[in-house]
Amino acid sequence: MKKNMGGVDRIIRLVVAAVIGVLYFTNTVGGTLGLILLALAVVFALTSFVSFCPLYAPFGLSTCTRKD
């Protein structure tokens, strides 16, 4: 897998995942919506750690800075 996520993108995803996690575990968001958001938070966290977003690949998107 070639990296296609830059540092800012990774940080934003981790912050969003953390906020969703806090909202879920404090019972602010619950039920089916809470589980869906929690699954989304896990995906955001995993993609942040590996620096690869599968949805960027088919469209040729990349937020990485290019090294010439």
Secondary structure per residue as TSV (DSSP state, phi and psi in degrees):
chain	resnum	aa	ss	phi	psi
A	1	M	-	360.0	127.8
A	2	K	-	-89.0	133.5
A	3	K	-	-62.0	135.6
A	4	N	-	-135.4	17.1
A	5	M	-	-124.1	131.2
A	6	G	-	-85.7	176.0
A	7	G	H	-62.4	-43.3
A	8	V	H	-65.0	-42.7
A	9	D	H	-60.2	-42.9
A	10	R	H	-64.3	-42.8
A	11	I	H	-65.6	-43.3
A	12	I	H	-60.6	-44.0
A	13	R	H	-63.6	-40.3
A	14	L	H	-66.6	-39.0
A	15	V	H	-66.1	-43.5
A	16	V	H	-62.9	-42.4
A	17	A	H	-62.4	-41.6
A	18	A	H	-65.2	-42.0
A	19	V	H	-63.5	-44.1
A	20	I	H	-62.9	-42.0
A	21	G	H	-60.3	-44.2
A	22	V	H	-64.0	-43.8
A	23	L	H	-62.0	-38.4
A	24	Y	H	-70.5	-47.6
A	25	F	H	-77.4	-11.8
A	26	T	T	-97.0	8.9
A	27	N	T	60.6	26.9
A	28	T	S	-76.2	-39.7
A	29	V	S	-119.3	128.4
A	30	G	-	-142.7	-171.4
A	31	G	H	68.8	-152.7
A	32	T	H	-64.0	-42.0
A	33	L	H	-60.7	-41.4
A	34	G	H	-62.2	-41.7
A	35	L	H	-67.6	-39.1
A	36	I	H	-64.4	-44.4
A	37	L	H	-66.1	-36.2
A	38	L	H	-65.6	-40.4
A	39	A	H	-63.4	-40.8
A	40	L	H	-62.9	-39.8
A	41	A	H	-63.3	-39.8
A	42	V	H	-64.3	-42.3
A	43	V	H	-63.7	-43.5
A	44	F	H	-59.5	-44.2
A	45	A	H	-65.4	-44.9
A	46	L	H	-63.6	-43.7
A	47	T	H	-66.7	-30.5
A	48	S	H	-67.8	-40.7
A	49	F	H	-70.3	-31.6
A	50	V	H	-96.4	-5.0
A	51	S	T	58.7	32.3
A	52	F	-	-139.4	126.6
A	53	C	-	-111.9	116.2
A	54	P	T	-62.8	-25.4
A	55	L	T	-75.9	-21.5
A	56	Y	T	-74.4	-34.2
A	57	A	G	-58.3	-50.4
A	58	P	G	-63.5	-25.4
A	59	F	G	-95.9	-2.8
A	60	G	T	71.3	24.0
A	61	L	-	-84.9	149.5
A	62	S	-	-155.5	134.9
A	63	T	-	-105.7	6.3
A	64	C	S	-73.3	147.0
A	65	T	-	-78.6	138.8
A	66	R	-	-87.3	137.2
A	67	K	-	-101.7	121.8
A	68	D	-	-83.8	360.0
